Amino acid sequence: MSKRTALVGVVRRTGLEVLGWTLVLVGIAALVLPGPGLLTIVAGLVVLSQQYDWAERQLVPIKVRAYAGAREGVKTWPRVAVSVLSALVVGSVGWLFVLKPPVPGWWPAPESLWLVGGAGTGYSIIASAIFAIVLVFYSVRRFRRPPDQAERDVQQEYRRRKAGYKISRRTRHRVDS
């Protein structure tokens, strides 16, 4: 291994650790301050899981609950339709911020509080709506499979766990669970 390769590895690992721990600390602060605290903590754990097995183990129950929620959210077609329509409504609100129509007569607050944030807020709302629609379609594609395919996946996972090993993403070899 050359010195350059070793240096790149050290810089990468240090960068991942600094980023991961920063996200975890910002997430903890955002639990009591405005912001997405839990999501930021999970993002930090995802980054740290590239280096630490304990972080990867902490993500397993989160992943299980997230998949269960996604599976439940697309269980029926009416739920899918309501999710997509809700995202479209949110996106429409974002367009209101971008277009900034005149203040209506029924608005009770001062005019300066009408659609505060402007186009930047509108574009971030629109991006959130697009992200939500993409997640709904991903969930439909992933979790609304024919029952026989879902059963095969469950049986395959059971056999893998019964064998008592997992394939490590970092080392690409069998490791004990």
KOLDRENTOR-461914 format. One record per residue (C-alpha): residue in three letters; z, y, x; residue number from 0. Coordinates in nm, 3 decimals. Layout:
BEGIN
NODE; ALA; Z; Y; X; NUM
...
END
This chain:
BEGIN
NODE; MET; 0.000; 0.000; 0.000; 0
NODE; SER; -0.102; 0.333; 0.145; 1
NODE; LYS; 0.126; 0.634; 0.162; 2
NODE; ARG; -0.093; 0.815; -0.090; 3
NODE; THR; -0.064; 0.532; -0.346; 4
NODE; ALA; 0.313; 0.521; -0.297; 5
NODE; LEU; 0.336; 0.897; -0.339; 6
NODE; VAL; 0.132; 0.886; -0.660; 7
NODE; GLY; 0.363; 0.616; -0.795; 8
NODE; VAL; 0.675; 0.816; -0.715; 9
NODE; VAL; 0.532; 1.135; -0.868; 10
NODE; ARG; 0.424; 0.946; -1.182; 11
NODE; ARG; 0.762; 0.779; -1.224; 12
NODE; THR; 0.950; 1.103; -1.164; 13
NODE; GLY; 0.725; 1.291; -1.407; 14
NODE; LEU; 0.777; 1.028; -1.677; 15
NODE; GLU; 1.153; 1.031; -1.629; 16
NODE; VAL; 1.176; 1.411; -1.637; 17
NODE; LEU; 0.955; 1.428; -1.947; 18
NODE; GLY; 1.140; 1.144; -2.124; 19
NODE; TRP; 1.488; 1.278; -2.059; 20
NODE; THR; 1.378; 1.632; -2.148; 21
NODE; LEU; 1.247; 1.511; -2.482; 22
NODE; VAL; 1.569; 1.319; -2.550; 23
NODE; LEU; 1.785; 1.624; -2.469; 24
NODE; VAL; 1.567; 1.860; -2.676; 25
NODE; GLY; 1.582; 1.607; -2.961; 26
NODE; ILE; 1.961; 1.595; -2.945; 27
NODE; ALA; 1.970; 1.975; -2.955; 28
NODE; ALA; 1.726; 1.976; -3.247; 29
NODE; LEU; 1.964; 1.757; -3.448; 30
NODE; VAL; 2.182; 2.063; -3.499; 31
NODE; LEU; 1.915; 2.330; -3.445; 32
NODE; PRO; 1.594; 2.369; -3.644; 33
NODE; GLY; 1.336; 2.116; -3.536; 34
NODE; PRO; 1.234; 1.751; -3.554; 35
NODE; GLY; 1.532; 1.607; -3.370; 36
NODE; LEU; 1.492; 1.238; -3.447; 37
NODE; LEU; 1.117; 1.240; -3.383; 38
NODE; THR; 1.170; 1.413; -3.049; 39
NODE; ILE; 1.435; 1.160; -2.946; 40
NODE; VAL; 1.200; 0.875; -3.039; 41
NODE; ALA; 0.920; 1.040; -2.840; 42
NODE; GLY; 1.154; 1.061; -2.541; 43
NODE; LEU; 1.241; 0.693; -2.577; 44
NODE; VAL; 0.872; 0.604; -2.594; 45
NODE; VAL; 0.814; 0.784; -2.264; 46
NODE; LEU; 1.125; 0.630; -2.106; 47
NODE; SER; 1.022; 0.283; -2.227; 48
NODE; GLN; 0.740; 0.295; -1.972; 49
NODE; GLN; 1.008; 0.270; -1.701; 50
NODE; TYR; 1.318; 0.117; -1.860; 51
NODE; ASP; 1.359; -0.204; -2.059; 52
NODE; TRP; 1.670; -0.066; -2.234; 53
NODE; ALA; 1.460; 0.215; -2.383; 54
NODE; GLU; 1.201; -0.036; -2.500; 55
NODE; ARG; 1.476; -0.241; -2.666; 56
NODE; GLN; 1.604; 0.072; -2.846; 57
NODE; LEU; 1.257; 0.125; -2.992; 58
NODE; VAL; 1.233; -0.223; -3.149; 59
NODE; PRO; 1.449; -0.150; -3.459; 60
NODE; ILE; 1.277; 0.188; -3.502; 61
NODE; LYS; 0.938; 0.020; -3.489; 62
NODE; VAL; 1.046; -0.247; -3.737; 63
NODE; ARG; 1.173; 0.014; -3.986; 64
NODE; ALA; 0.865; 0.233; -3.940; 65
NODE; TYR; 0.631; -0.060; -4.005; 66
NODE; ALA; 0.837; -0.165; -4.307; 67
NODE; GLY; 0.814; 0.189; -4.446; 68
NODE; ALA; 0.441; 0.204; -4.382; 69
NODE; ARG; 0.390; -0.136; -4.544; 70
NODE; GLU; 0.594; -0.028; -4.848; 71
NODE; GLY; 0.408; 0.303; -4.871; 72
NODE; VAL; 0.070; 0.134; -4.911; 73
NODE; LYS; 0.185; -0.162; -5.115; 74
NODE; THR; -0.002; -0.047; -5.426; 75
NODE; TRP; -0.316; 0.160; -5.470; 76
NODE; PRO; -0.139; 0.425; -5.682; 77
NODE; ARG; 0.096; 0.490; -5.388; 78
NODE; VAL; -0.201; 0.528; -5.155; 79
NODE; ALA; -0.371; 0.766; -5.401; 80
NODE; VAL; -0.057; 0.978; -5.443; 81
NODE; SER; -0.011; 0.995; -5.065; 82
NODE; VAL; -0.368; 1.110; -5.005; 83
NODE; LEU; -0.354; 1.361; -5.292; 84
NODE; SER; -0.024; 1.499; -5.163; 85
NODE; ALA; -0.174; 1.546; -4.818; 86
NODE; LEU; -0.472; 1.723; -4.974; 87
NODE; VAL; -0.238; 1.958; -5.161; 88
NODE; VAL; -0.052; 2.033; -4.836; 89
NODE; GLY; -0.386; 2.101; -4.665; 90
NODE; SER; -0.481; 2.338; -4.946; 91
NODE; VAL; -0.159; 2.533; -4.891; 92
NODE; GLY; -0.260; 2.558; -4.527; 93
NODE; TRP; -0.591; 2.714; -4.629; 94
NODE; LEU; -0.398; 2.973; -4.828; 95
NODE; PHE; -0.227; 3.080; -4.507; 96
NODE; VAL; -0.561; 3.096; -4.326; 97
NODE; LEU; -0.743; 3.291; -4.598; 98
NODE; LYS; -0.440; 3.517; -4.669; 99
NODE; PRO; -0.524; 3.625; -5.026; 100
NODE; PRO; -0.373; 3.950; -5.159; 101
NODE; VAL; -0.012; 3.943; -5.279; 102
NODE; PRO; -0.001; 3.838; -5.647; 103
NODE; GLY; 0.180; 4.046; -5.906; 104
NODE; TRP; 0.437; 3.774; -5.976; 105
NODE; TRP; 0.559; 3.765; -5.611; 106
NODE; PRO; 0.928; 3.873; -5.627; 107
NODE; ALA; 0.987; 3.929; -5.253; 108
NODE; PRO; 0.862; 4.211; -5.031; 109
NODE; GLU; 0.493; 4.198; -4.945; 110
NODE; SER; 0.572; 4.135; -4.579; 111
NODE; LEU; 0.712; 3.793; -4.677; 112
NODE; TRP; 0.388; 3.676; -4.845; 113
NODE; LEU; 0.250; 3.381; -4.643; 114
NODE; VAL; 0.452; 3.459; -4.331; 115
NODE; GLY; 0.303; 3.309; -4.018; 116
NODE; GLY; -0.061; 3.374; -4.086; 117
NODE; ALA; -0.352; 3.164; -3.967; 118
NODE; GLY; -0.156; 2.982; -3.694; 119
NODE; THR; 0.083; 2.843; -3.952; 120
NODE; GLY; -0.209; 2.756; -4.178; 121
NODE; TYR; -0.393; 2.564; -3.907; 122
NODE; SER; -0.080; 2.367; -3.816; 123
NODE; ILE; -0.029; 2.279; -4.185; 124
NODE; ILE; -0.392; 2.168; -4.211; 125
NODE; ALA; -0.354; 1.958; -3.895; 126
NODE; SER; -0.043; 1.796; -4.045; 127
NODE; ALA; -0.235; 1.712; -4.362; 128
NODE; ILE; -0.520; 1.558; -4.164; 129
NODE; PHE; -0.269; 1.359; -3.958; 130
NODE; ALA; -0.102; 1.234; -4.279; 131
NODE; ILE; -0.435; 1.120; -4.424; 132
NODE; VAL; -0.525; 0.941; -4.100; 133
NODE; LEU; -0.186; 0.764; -4.104; 134
NODE; VAL; -0.236; 0.655; -4.465; 135
NODE; PHE; -0.576; 0.507; -4.384; 136
NODE; TYR; -0.436; 0.339; -4.072; 137
NODE; SER; -0.152; 0.190; -4.277; 138
NODE; VAL; -0.394; 0.066; -4.544; 139
NODE; ARG; -0.610; -0.095; -4.279; 140
NODE; ARG; -0.319; -0.248; -4.094; 141
NODE; PHE; -0.082; -0.352; -4.374; 142
NODE; ARG; -0.303; -0.424; -4.675; 143
NODE; ARG; -0.461; -0.740; -4.537; 144
NODE; PRO; -0.533; -1.055; -4.728; 145
NODE; PRO; -0.214; -1.264; -4.767; 146
NODE; ASP; -0.354; -1.550; -4.558; 147
NODE; GLN; -0.416; -1.314; -4.262; 148
NODE; ALA; -0.068; -1.166; -4.293; 149
NODE; GLU; 0.081; -1.517; -4.309; 150
NODE; ARG; -0.108; -1.620; -3.994; 151
NODE; ASP; 0.026; -1.313; -3.814; 152
NODE; VAL; 0.382; -1.396; -3.915; 153
NODE; GLN; 0.342; -1.759; -3.803; 154
NODE; GLN; 0.196; -1.649; -3.470; 155
NODE; GLU; 0.486; -1.410; -3.410; 156
NODE; TYR; 0.735; -1.685; -3.504; 157
NODE; ARG; 0.577; -1.931; -3.258; 158
NODE; ARG; 0.584; -1.668; -2.984; 159
NODE; ARG; 0.951; -1.591; -3.044; 160
NODE; LYS; 1.040; -1.960; -3.072; 161
NODE; ALA; 0.887; -2.014; -2.729; 162
NODE; GLY; 1.156; -1.775; -2.599; 163
NODE; TYR; 0.949; -1.535; -2.399; 164
NODE; LYS; 0.758; -1.215; -2.428; 165
NODE; ILE; 0.475; -1.068; -2.228; 166
NODE; SER; 0.591; -0.763; -2.037; 167
NODE; ARG; 0.352; -0.468; -2.067; 168
NODE; ARG; 0.439; -0.336; -1.724; 169
NODE; THR; 0.434; -0.655; -1.518; 170
NODE; ARG; 0.182; -0.860; -1.722; 171
NODE; HIS; 0.373; -1.184; -1.678; 172
NODE; ARG; 0.619; -1.391; -1.875; 173
NODE; VAL; 0.976; -1.267; -1.874; 174
NODE; ASP; 1.283; -1.407; -2.042; 175
NODE; SER; 1.391; -1.226; -2.359; 176
END
